Amino acid sequence: MTEDKKDEAETEPDASTPLKGDTSDRQMSVSPMIDRLDGSEDCNRILPGTSCSQNKDSISFGQEGLVAYGCRNLVVVVESATAQVIQTLHKHKHSVLRTAWSVSVERSLGLASADTMGNIIIWDLDSGESVRHLQDGAQPVTDIRWMDSRIAKTGNLLLAIHSPNQLILWNTWTGSKVWKYTSNEATILSLDFCPFNTNRILLLSTTSVLMLDDFQATKCPTKEPKKFYIMNTKGGSPGRTFNNKDTNTASTAERRMSDVRQGETKLSKVMRQMVLGDSRMSPSHQSSEATHPSHALSALFHKCMRDVIILSYPTEITLLDMKLCQVICSINLERIHSPVVSTYSCSNSDVIFVLHESGSVSVWRRKPNLSVLATPAVVTRSFSMMAGLAGATGQTANSGTSAANHRNSVASLDTSFDTAGSDLVLEIGYESRVQSEHVRMGKNSRVLGMSVHPINQQQIAFLTSDGRIYILEYDDAPNSWPNNFLQTADNVSAAAAVNQKLSIRSVIGSNAGQLTRIKMCPHLTLKNELKYRPLLAAAAKSGNILVYNTSTGKLEREICVHTSAIVDLEWISDNPATSILSCSHSTVSGSSLVRNELIHTNIITGKTKLLRTERGDEPKITMIRVSSALQFFVLAFSHGPFELWDAAKLCLLRTMPKKFPHVSAITWSPTHRSKKKNSTSSESRTPADNKTKKTLPQKEHILFSDLDSQLFHFTVEGHSIRDGSKIPAETGLGLVNSLTCKSDLIVRGDTEGNINIWNMKARQSKNIHTGRGNIKLVKFAPGGGKTNLKLLAVYGDGMAIWDLKEMEIVNELRSPRVIPEVEYADWISSSRVCVLCTDGSIFTMGLALVTSPTSTLAIHTHQDIRCPSFLESKLMSRLAFSLAVDNLHQIQDTAKNKNEAKLLENIMQVVAESPEKDFLRRNLKFAHFFGLNFEHKLWSLLYSKRKGALSGGYDFFCDKQTYSKRELDKCKLYLNRAGADSRTRSLATARLLAMGQLEPGN
């Protein structure tokens, strides 16, 4: 065996050292599809896995265009413009519950995250390090919000809800508490800032909604909050009736609505019995008769209507007017939409985004006029009157809107119609104009949350439990940017409504299910340097094979191969690495035997080929091992002899006899010799003869250990396999789990925590007792020959890197203290390793085994980062001003380092792709591009004033006609809903008189 050895340094160079020749010249001949390392060898990277149920609602969209979400105990940051993960932050020890982006110019790229044990971490996204750790007890933090940007000098303040009922304002610069407020409610779930009043915040508890009217950044709230209790009514819907703490009697409108709902239920029963001949109630009516859960999914302020909050339930979205203490709108989703997961209210237009459990997003836009809350009883009594009103106002049903979109039939009313003393109840109407396609998810996957770009409010991101981020784009009118997101319900035409689109723009993939194995492709050598790509194959329990580029972190392929969990996989080609062998098995009921699957997969075409067909029940395949020269591969079974296969022809060469020892660990020696047969002698050989020379099969060596820990050596050449030597079991050595070989050393790892080193040249053995329990894996680093004898060892509680040349530990890593429990590991190169954890995340790190992240701009990505907020603040301000005035020569050569210079160059390329000459449009565009919230609102206001289209959030700036119409509708709603002697009716009447209008009823 030793006489056939060859110096590995000749064919296996160290990937960390420069190769022969000029690198720049060599890259000129490389295909654009080939990803070079480009210095990314020094970058620590984390490839996130799947999310869990505790990460629900952890997604947040920043004004810089970045999306952050929780992936178990990781915080993942995605750039929406390029649809790629640019940073993964690892400091939390427990599941992340919330993330929040700063909305203040004083703290650009300010990111905070909170977990289940009450830890709040403030991150420096540029460096990837944590800058502040906040904690008050060990209770979960259910919600966090940065202070509103409208309040000056509060960009460093963070408001957090600490379970069960504590509200704490943190100073993130000093780590101290500004004040602490304890509510009388048992549990507070979420909070929201009022868009019209900075002193008002909304708190959602399990039984009520709380309104704090004296919120200030300098002192703790002292007033008792207003409480709006959620009342359940028989035959009603959850949240249909609300009661203020100070209100003891229901209004006339509330009693009318209660009678209407009871009449609807009775009529539905009669109609069902007459039409269907069935006296049983439908499931929907059964649920309505029962007591509804009073817990709302979310509570938030309406950003286009004052004194209105939005409450979300699984099958209904209600709008509550806090002055009336009544529901003024109800969007029922029970019939054609799946249950609600999350909602979002836009400020640029009166639109509500709704995320459903099916993975679709629906857009609900407000109707221009008030509607009648009609029921079967009311319609029977006044159908002709309502039909006449509909004809008078000229309102027609939109062809794209189904009657099933609404809970009740509605009739559009003219604002001059008087309903103050009638039985009709008015409400605000919303209709669904567009809905995205449903997302195909796995059996156990579900939607976890949604967030919307806070500036343009057209980009929507939602998270699924399999770790995927879906980025959607909403277009009101495709060819009318930038005023497409400024359209309001008052000026949206039918043609524009038809042109509305909501489509999935990009999907950022992650690990689909729990991973079982990872294998790095054959390492970099002089032979494959031109076609080498650092590809990592990962096997999932779902039967999928995922292929990552460790240089860029991109998921390049995800191929569905098996129907059951993959046990093992190996690369079977190296120049380039395109083929993978994988195996799995399905159990047979009532038997210990299984049905194995061995599949060859081409990752370029996705074509698969099933091997070992027509095999019945047999012991399961435990390992696949491909030889170093990629000529052969071995299949090892749990109970039975191994099989030898030809890797090129994918055919079986030999099955070992039944009396052959069973394999517990097997490996191929990395040393081999190739024999070349020439047609002529070396003296008389011509160039034509060199092309026709033939290469004979190479001699390769198999090493394996049996169940008695004996070591066997066999030689494979051509179609023959020859018995070599046998090494008896060492004293004190347990069952061998893993085996590796390099140079003169054979290393074995057993279940007792022993590492046995056998020197073949000196014929000496040495045992190292690690005391770390079962050794899952031992593997030598690639390349370097005899000078690089670094060994990777994976234990039950972590991993370590040994230098067997010096017989010492280089570094070690403990789990789950530093990272989650290690499942598997492999070498990326001679100086870097990749580690698979049980939660599905993959860590790449150097020999120091340090998990600290690399600077965001220093990480190599498959697309260049475009976010300008990573620039130095003064440079970003100069750039924004220069672009706004179209004076670009002032910002040349101002970057401080090469990463900043590269980012600046990328930004200028993006700007040059879509020049804008109009002054307002250009400023609006760059305010959005740079994430400047105040500037975007300013230029949006000016631009929309020029177009004559203002949303409800700009009510004081709109024209007289639009303002008067909105106020008349509001007063009419108040007069219809308020009691005869209520204070609200008097205020509405006074408001009408102030506008010069007569009171529409006595």
N, C-alpha and C positions, 0 to 999 in steps of 0.2 A: 504493500500500500504506500509506503513512504518513498519508494523508488520512483513512483509515477508522479510525484509531486512537482509542481511548477510554481515559481514565484508569483504570488497573486498580484504583486504590485505591477506586473507587466500588463495584466488585462483588467485589473480592477483598481483604477486610481481613486484616490480620496476625493469625494465630491466637494469637499471644502477647499481644495487646492486648485489653482488655475490649471487649465488644460493646455496642451501644446498649441502654439499658434496664437495669432492675434484674435482676441475675443470679438472685437468690433468687426473684423473682416469675416469671421466665421458666422456671425449673426446675419450678415448680408445674404448668405445663402440659405438661411433657415426659412421654412415656410411660415407665413403669418399665423397659421394655426398652432404653431409650436410655441408654448409658453416657456420662456427662459426664466432662470431663477432671479436675475436682476437684483441681487443683493437681498432678497427676501429670506435668505437662509438665517439671518440674524433676527427675524421677526417672530415673536411669540404670538400664536393665534389660537383662538378657540372656535371650533365649529359647533354651533349650538345644536341641541337635540330637540326632543319634543317638549311641549309645554304641558302643564298639569292643570287640574281644576282650580287650584289656588291662584293661578295666574290670570284668572278671569278679570276683565276690565283693567288689566295692567298696561294696555297699549295707550300711547299718547303721541300726538302729532305736534311737532314743534313748528314755530313760525319760520325757522330756517329751512324747512323742508325735510327734516330728519324725523324718523319714526323710532321710538323706543318701546320695548315691550319686555315683559318678564318671561324667561324660559327656565322654569324651576328656580334655581338660586342664581341664575345669570341675568344680566341686563344686556340686551342685544340692541344695537343701534343700526338702523338701515337708512340709507340715502334713497329717497323716493325717486329722484331725478334719474339716477343710474340703476336703480333696482338691485342694490347689492348691500351686503353686510359690511360696514366699514369699521366696526369695533364691537367687541364683546367684553363686558366688564364683569370681573369676578372678585367680589369681596363678601357678598352675602353668604351666610351659612344656612339660611332657610329660604323657603319659597318667597319670591317677590310678589307682593300684592298690588303695588301701585308704582307708577312712574309719572313724573311731571316735568315739563319744560318751563323754563323761566320765560316770562312775557315782557320783561323789562330790558331796555337798551343797556342799562347799567350792568347786566349780567348776561352777556351773550353766551349761548350754548350752555346755559345753566341747567343741569339735569339732576334731579333728585329721585331716589327710589326708596321704597319701604317694604319691609318683610313681615312675616308672621310673628316674629319675636320682638317687635317694637323697634327694630333698628332702622334708622333713616341715614342714608349715605348720600353725600353731596359729591358729585363727580366733576373732575376736570377732563372734559372729553378730548381735549387736544393731546394731553399726555396719557390719558387712559387710567389715571390714578385717582383715588379718592382723596378729597381735601378736607372733609369733615364727617365725623360720625356723631349722630344724635340719638339719644335713647332716654326714655322715661318709663321704666318698668319693662316687663316682658310680655305685655299684651299686644295683639296685632294692631297695626296701623291701617285703618280701613280706608283712609283717603288723605291725600296731600295736595295742596295748591300753593303756588307762588302768589305773592301779593299782586294785586291788580296794578298794571302799568300806569293807570291814571293817577295813582297816589305817588307823589314825588318822593324820592329817596327811600323807597321801600323794596328795591330790587333784591336785597339780601334777606328778606323776611319770607318765611315758609310757614303756612298754616297747616296743621296736621290734626287728624282725629285719632286719638289713642283710645282703644277699646277699654271699657265699654262706652263711656260717655264724657270723655275729656277732650277739650279743644285747646291746643297749645300753639302759640305763635313763637317760632324759633328764629333766632338771629344766626344765620348760617355762617357769618364771618367770625363770630366769637364762640359759637356753640352753646350759647346760653338761652334761657327762656325769657321772652319779653313779658308774657303773661300766660296764665293757665286758667281756663274756664271749665267748670264742671256742671253739666246739665242735670236736670232732675229726671230726664228720661232714662229708661233702663239701658237702651242701646242706640247709638247714633251710627248710621251707616255711611252717609256721604254728605257733601257740602257743595254749594255753588254760590258764586258771586253775582250780585245783581248788575246787569249791564247799564242800568239807568241811575243807580244810587250806590255810591261806594260804601255807604254806611250800613248796607243791608246784605245779609247773607242768608242762605236757605239751608236748613239741616233736615235730613230725612231720618226718621227713626222707624222702628218696626210697627208702631201704631199711629203715628201722627207725623205732620210736617211742621217744623218749627221755623219761625221767622225772627231773626235778630235784627233790630232796627238801630242799635247803637254800637255797631261794630267799628272799632278804631284800631289803628296800628300802635297807638301809644298807651292805651289803657284797656283793662279787661272789661267786657260788657257787664253792666250792672242791672239793666232792666230785665224783667221777666219776658221771655220770648212769647210771641203770639203763637198759639197752637191751633192747627187745623186738623181736627180728628177725622179719620177715615171711617165712615159709617157704612154698614152693610144693610141693604134693604131687601126684603123678600121680593123675588122676581126682578130685582135690579141687577146692576153690574157693579163690580168692585170700583169704588171711587166715584160712583155716580152722584152721591150726596155727600156733602162735606158740612162740617159744623165748626164754627169758630168757638173758641173757649168762652167768649163773652156772649154768644148767641144762644138763647134758650128756646126760641120758637121758630118753626120753619115758616118760610114765606109762602105766599099764595102760589108762586111758580113752582116751588118745591113740591107742594101737595099735588098740583096738577101733573107734574112729571111722574110722581109716584103712582097716581091713579092711571096714567097713561100706560105705564109699564105693566101694571097688573092686567089692564085690559088687553094689552098685546099678548101676554102669556095665555090668557083664557081663549082669545080668538085663535091663536096658533094651535091650541089643543083641539078645538072644534074643527078647524080646517084639516088637520092631520087625520082626524077620525073620518071625516067625510071623503077626503081624496084618497087616502091610503088604506082606509078600512082598519086602522090600527089605533087602539085607544091608549097605547103606551106613549110615554113622553120620549122625545128625542134626547140624545145625550146632552145636547146643549141646554135643553130645558131642564133636564135633571140637574145639571150643574148650576143653573140659575136658581132653582128652588133651594138648593143647598146653601150653606153659609160659605161665602166666598172668602178666600184668604185676604186679609187686609194689608199684607205686605206688598208695597210697590217695588218694582225693579229699580226705578230711579226717579229722582225729582230734580228738575232744573228750571231755571228762569227762561221764559220766552224772550228771545233777543230782539223781537220786533214789536212786541206789545207790552206796554207798561202794566205792572200789577197782575201779571198772568204767569202762572207756573205750569209746567208740563209734567204729568205723572204717567209713568209707563207701567203697564200690566202685561201679562203674557199674551192676552188676546185683545187688549184695548189700550188706547192712548187718550188721555183726558186732559183738557185745558181748564184750569181752575182760576177763576177771577177772585183775587184775595179781598177785593172790596165787597163784592156780592156774596162771597163764600159759596159760590155755586159753580158747577161745571158748565162752561159756556160752549164746549165743543167735545164731541166724543168720536174718535176714529176707531171703528170696530174692524178687527182683522181676523175674526174667527172663521169666516167662511172660505175665503180664497187664499189667505196668507198664512204662513206658518207662524208659530209664536214669536213674540218679540224678545230680542236679546238686549238691544241698546237703542237709544234715540239721541238725536243731536238737532238743536235748533240753530238756524243760520241767522246772522245779523245782516248780511248783504241783501237778502230777500226773505220773504215770509215763507220759508220752506223748512220742512222737517224731514231729516233722513232717519230711516228706520232699518235696523239690521235684524234679520230673521234667522231662526234656527236652521233653516235650509241653506244658509250661506248667501242669500240674495239680499240686496239693498233696495228698498222702495223709497221713492221721493214723493212727498205729499205737499202740495201747494195750496195755499189758501184761495178760496173762491172770492170773486170781487164783491159779492153782495151777501147779505145775511140770508139764512135759510130757515125754513120751518122745521122744527123737530116733529115730523109727522109720524103717526103710528096708524095701524089699521083702523082704530076707533075714530081718530080724528079725520082720516082721509075719507071714511064712509060718510061722515057728517058734512064735510066741507070740500068735497073733491071738485065740484064745479067751480067754486070760488078760487081755489088754488090754481086750477087749469087756466082760468081767465087771467090770473096774475102772471102766470108763466108766459102766456101769449103777449100780455101787455109789455112785459120787460124784454121780450125777444130772446129769452134764454133758451138754448137748445142743448140737448144732451150731447156730450162729445162722444164720437164713435168709438174712441179708444177707451172709454170709461165704462165699466160694467156696473149694473145696479148692485151687484154683489160686493162692490167696493165699499158700500155704505151700509151702516147698520139699519138705517131707516130711509124711506123715500123722502126726498127733500124737494121743496119748491122754492125757486129763487124769488125774492120779494123786492119790489121797488121800495126805495127809501121813503117814499111819501105815504106808504100804506100804514094805517093806524091799527096796531094790535094791542094797545094798552089794556083794553078791557075785555078782550076776547079770550077764547080757550087756546089759541095758538101760542106756542112757545118758540121763541127765536133762538137761534144758535149760530155760531161761526162754522162755516163749512170748509172742509179740506178734501181734496180729491187727488187720487194717485194717477199721475200722468205717465210715469216711466218706472220700470223695475228691471234690475239687472238679472242676468241668468243665474240659475241655481248652481252652486259649486258642488262638484262631485267629491264627496269625502268618504273616508274609510268607515268601516263598521263602528268603530269606537271613537271616531273623531267627531268633534262638535265645535261650534263657534264660541269664542271666548270674549270678544269685545270689539268695539269699533271706535275710531277716532277720525276727525276731519281736520284738514289743513285750516288753521285758525285765521289765515289771511284771505286767501282766495276762495276758500270753502267750496272748492270743486274737486279736490283730491280726497278720496276716502280710503282709509286703510282699515282692514279688519283681520283679526288673528284667529287661527284655528288651533285645536289642541294637538295636531300633528306638527306644529311648529312652523306653519306656513303663513306668510303675510301676503294678502291680496290687495293690490293698489288699483282703485277704480277711478275713472275720470268721468265727471258729470258735465255735460254740455247742454246749455239751454238752447242756444242757436249756434251751430258749428262755425259759422263764418262771421260772427259778430264780436269777437274778442276785442277789447276787454270788457265791453258792457254786457256780455252774456251773463255774467254772474251778478249783474245789477238789476236784472229784470224783476219787476214786482207783479203782484196779482192784478194790479190795476191796468197794466199795459201789455200783458202777455196775449198775443193773438193766437187764434186757433192754428195758424200755419206754424208759428214758433213752437207751439206745444207739440205738434206732430214731429218737429225736428229734434226734440229733446232726446238725448242719448245718455246712457249710463252703462259703460262697458269696462271690462277688466283690462287694464293696461299692462300689468305685469304681475307675476307671481314669484315671490322669493321663497324658494324651496328649502326644506330642512330634512332631517332624518325622518323617514316614514316608518315609524315604529321603533321598537327597541332593537339595538344592534347587538350582534353576537360575536362578530369577528371583523378585524381590519387587516388588510395585507397591502404593503407597499409594493409597487411595481418593481421589476428588476432594476437595481441601482445603476447609477451613471458610470459608464466605462468609456474607453477610447473608441470602442466599436459603435456605440449607439448615441454618441454625444450630439450628433446632428438631428436626431429624431427623438431625443429624450424629452419626456414630459413627466414631472413629478406627480403621478397619479396614485391615488389611494383608493382601494376597493373596500367597501364596507358591506357586510352581509346583515340583513334584517330578519327578524322573526316572521315578518309578513311574507318572506320569500323573495323580496326585491334585492337587487344589487345596486348599490349607489357608488358612483365614481366621483371623487373629489380631486381638484387640483390643489395640492398643498401649498403651492406658491401663491395662488390668488384666493384660495378659500372658496372657490366657486364649485357648486354642485353641477358637474358637467353632464352626467347621465344618471338616470334612474330607470332601471329595466326590471319589469316583472318577469321572473324566471321560474320560481318554484311556487307551489301552493302551500307549503309548510315552511317551518323555520329552517334556515340554512345552517348547517352544522359546521362546514369548513369551506374555504375557497382558496384558490391559488392562481397566480398569473402563469400563463403558459406560452407567452411570447414576450420579446423584449426589444425588438428593433423594427417598428415601434411596438409598445405594449398595447395590444388590442384585444387579446383573448383571455378569457377567465374560465377556469373549471370550478364548479361548485357542486355540493352534494347536500341532500336533505333526505328525510325519510318520513313515512306516514305509518302510524301504528296499525296493527292488525288486532281486532278484538279477540280476546281470549287466548292470546299468544304473546310470547316474549319476542317473537321475530317481527320484522318490519319489512316494508317495501321501500327500497332505496331508489333515489333519483340521482343520477350523475349527468350533468348538463354542461355542454361547452357553449359559451356565449361570446359573440363578437360585439364589443361595446361600441364599435363605429356604426354598424348596420343594425344592431339589435337582434340579429339572427341567432337562434338557439338550436342546438342539436342534442337530442337525448341519446346518451350512451347506455350500455348495459341493458338493452331491451330484452324482453322475454325472460326476465328473471323473476322468480317467485319470492316467497317469504324467505328471509335470510337474516343473519345478524346485521345490525346497523353499521354503516360506514362511519368511522370516527375521525379519520384524518385523510387528507390528500397532501402528498409531498411530491413536488416537481424537482427533477434533478437540476444541478447547477448549469449544465449545458443545454437545458430544455429539450433533451432527447427522450426522456422517460418520465413517468410518474407512477407513484405507488398508492394503492388504496389499502388502508388498514381497517380491519373490522374489530368489533368489540369481542367477538368470540369466533376466531377462525383465522386461517392464514391470509397473508396479504396477497394482492394481485399486482403484477407488473404490466404496465401499458406503454405502448409507443405513443409519444406525445405528438409526433408529426402526423401519423396516420390515424390516430385515435382508435387504435385496435388493441386488443388484449394479446400480450405476448406469452404470459405464463401465470398460472395460479399455483401457488406453493402447495405442497402436500398437506393433507389433513393433520398429520402428526407434527407439522411444523409449529414452532413456538408461537404463541399469541403475542401480538405486539402491544406494548404499553406506550412506547415513544419511538419515533423513527425520524431520521434525517439523512440527507445526502451530503457527502463530503464536497466542499467547494473546490477541491483540486481535481483536475482531469487532464488528460493528454490527448491531443488530436494527432492522428496519423494521416499524412498526405501521400497519395500515390501519384507519381509523376510518369508521364509517358516517355520522357527522355532524361538523360543525365543532366546534372546542373550545368556542365560545361557547354553542352550543345543545345540547351533550352532556348527557345525563341519566345518573343512576346505572345505569339499565337498559342504556344504550348501552355503558357501561364494561364490563359483563359480557359483551357480545357482540362486543367488539373482536377483531380477528384479527391474529395475528402472522405475518408472512411469514418465509420462510427467511432466515437470517442469512448474510452474506457472510463467508467464512473463507479463510485463506491457508495454502498448503502450501509448505514450504521443503524441498528435498532436494539432496543432493550425489551426483554420479555417480562412476564409477570413475576419472575423470580429475580429481577434486576440484573440478569446476565446480559453482557454486551456482545453482539454479534456483528461480524463484518462480512459483506459479500461484494463481489466485483461483477459489474454488468458491462458486457461488451457485445454489441450487435444484438442477437436474439438469445444469447447465452448468459446465464447467471452462475457464478462460481462461488463456492464456499471459501471464505477467507480464514479469519481467526476468530477465537472466542475468548472473552475475558470474564472470569468468574465474578460473581457478585461480591461487592465490598462488604466488610463487616459493618453493621450498623446502618447500612443504606436501605431506605424504605422503597416503596414502589416508585419507580421513575416515571415522572409526568412529562418531562421535556428533555430534549437531547439536542446538542449543537456541537459543531466541529469547526475548527479553523487552525491552520498551520499544523503543529504537532499536538494540539490540545483537543481532547474530547471532554465536554462538560455535561454533567447530568444533574438534574434537579428532582428531588423526591418529595413525597408527601410529609416527611418529617422535618422539613426545613433545612435539609443538607444540600450543599453544592459539592459535588465530587468532580475533581479535576484529574484526568488521566493524561499523562505525558507519554505519547507513543514512542518518541525517540529515546527517552530515558527509561521508559517502562516503569514509571513511578506514579503513585496515586496519592492524592491529598484531599481530605475532607474538610469543608468549612461549614460549621454549624451556625446558621444565621439566627436561630431562635425566633423566626418570623412565621412559623407554621408552613402550611402547604405552599410549595413553589409551583406556580402555574406555568411559568415560561422562563426559559433561558435562551438567549440568542446573542451571537457575536455581531459586532458592528461590521458593516460592509467595507471593503477596500482597505488599503494600507498594508496588506500582507502581514508579515510577522511583527511589524512595528506597531500595529493597531490591534491590541487584544482587549478592547473594551467589551464588557459583557453586560447585557441588559437582563435583569432578573425581576420578575413580577411575583410578589407575595400576596397573601390574602389581605394584608393590611397596608399595601403600598407597593413601592418598587425601588430599585436601586441600580446604580451603574458601577460596575467593578472594573478595575484595571488589573487584569491577570498578569500583565508583565511586571507590575510592581506589587501585585498581590495586596491591593488595598481598595477601599471603597472611594469612588470619586465623589458621588453624591447620592442621597436617598430622599424619598418623598413618602410621607405618611398620608394615609387616607383612613377615614374621611376628614381628618383634621385640616388638610390643605385642599384636597380635591375629593370628589365623590369616590366611592369604591372603584378600584381599577378592575376592569373586565379583561382587557387584552392590551398589548402594546407591540410596537414594531419600530424599526429604524427607518427614518426618512433618508438619512445620509450617515456618513461616519461621525458626524457631530450633532445630529438632531434626531429626536425621537417623537413619535406620535402615540398618544395614550387614549384608549377608549374606556370611558367610565360607564357605570351601570345605568346612569340616567340618559345615555345616548349621546352625550357631548364628547367631542374629540379635542384633546389638547395637543398642541405642537410646541415643543420647547427644546432648549439646548442641553448640553451636558450638565449644566448647573441645576437642572430640574426646577427652575424658577417659573412660577405662573404669572408674574407681573406682566401687564400688557405692554405692548410697544406703542409708541406715539402713533396717532391715527394717520397722520400724513406720511409716516415712514412705512406703513404697511402697504405691501404690494397688492393691488386689486386689479380685476380684469378690465375695469373701466376707470378712468381718471376721476378723482373726486372733484365735484364742482361747487361745493358749498362755500361761499365766500366768508362765512363766519369763522373759518379756521385761520383766516389772515389776522395779522396783528391789528388791533382795534383802530389805530391811527391810519394804517394803510387801507383798511376797509372803508373808513369814512372818506378818505381822499378818493378812493376808487368809485364809491357811490356818487360822490359829488361830480367827479369828472365825467362819468357816464351820463349823469343827468343833464349836464350842460354840453355834452358831446365834445369834450376837450380831453382827449386821451393821452396826449403827449406828456402831460404833467406827472404821470404815474409810472413812467418807464424806469427800469433799473432801481426799484425801491425795495425789492424783497431782500430779507436778511439772510436767508439760507436757500439751499437748492430745493427743499420741499415746498417752501413758500413761493419760490420763483416758478416751480412747475404748476402749482395751484393757480397762480396768477395768469400763467399762460393758458391754462384750461379755461379759465373764466373769460378771457379775452376771445378765445375761439368760440365759446358759446354765444357771446354777445355779437360777434361778427356774423354769425349764422342768420340772425333775424334782426337787422337794423330797423329802427323806428324813427321817423322824422317828426311826427307830431309831438309837440312838447308835453302835453298832458298824458298822452298814451305812453311816451317814453318814461316819464317819471313814475307813472303807475306801474309800468312793467318792472323797473329796477327796484322800486319799493318792495314789490313782491319777491323779486329775485334775491334781494339782500335780507329779507325777513324783517323789514322795518314796519311795524304795525301802525304806529301813529302816522307816518308818512303815507302809508297805503290808504288809511282812512281819509286823510286830507285830500289826496289826489283822486280818490274814488268819489268823494263828495263833489269836487270841482268838475270832474268829468261827467258825472251823472246829472249835475245841474245843467250842464250844457246839452245833455240828451233829454232832460226832462223826465227822468225816471229815478225816483228815490224810494228806498225801502222804509219800512216802519221805524227802523232804528234812527232815521234822520228826520223825525216828524217836525221838528222846529225849522228845518231848512227847506221843506217842500213848498210848493206853490199854494196859493190860497184855496183853489178849488179842491186839490187833493186833500189838503188838511181839513177842510170843512166836511168833505165826504166821510173821512175817517172818524171825525168827532161826532157827526150825525149818526153814523152806524153804532158807535159806542154808546151814545146817549139813548138811542132807540133800544138797544139791548138792555141797558140798565133799567129803563122805564118798563120794559116788558117783564123783566125778571124780578125787580124789586117790589116789596110790599107797598100797599097804598099809603101807609104812614111812615115809611122808612126814611132815614136820612139820605140814603143813596138816591132815592127818587127826587128829593128836593134839590140835591146837588146837580143831578142830571138836568132838571128843569132850569135851574139857574144858568147852567152852562149853555143851554139852548138859547135862552134869552140874551145872554152875553154875545152870542154869535148872530143875533138878529132873527132868530127862528121862533115861530110860535110853538107852544107846547102841543104835541100831537095827541093829546088825550087828557081827560080829567079823571 
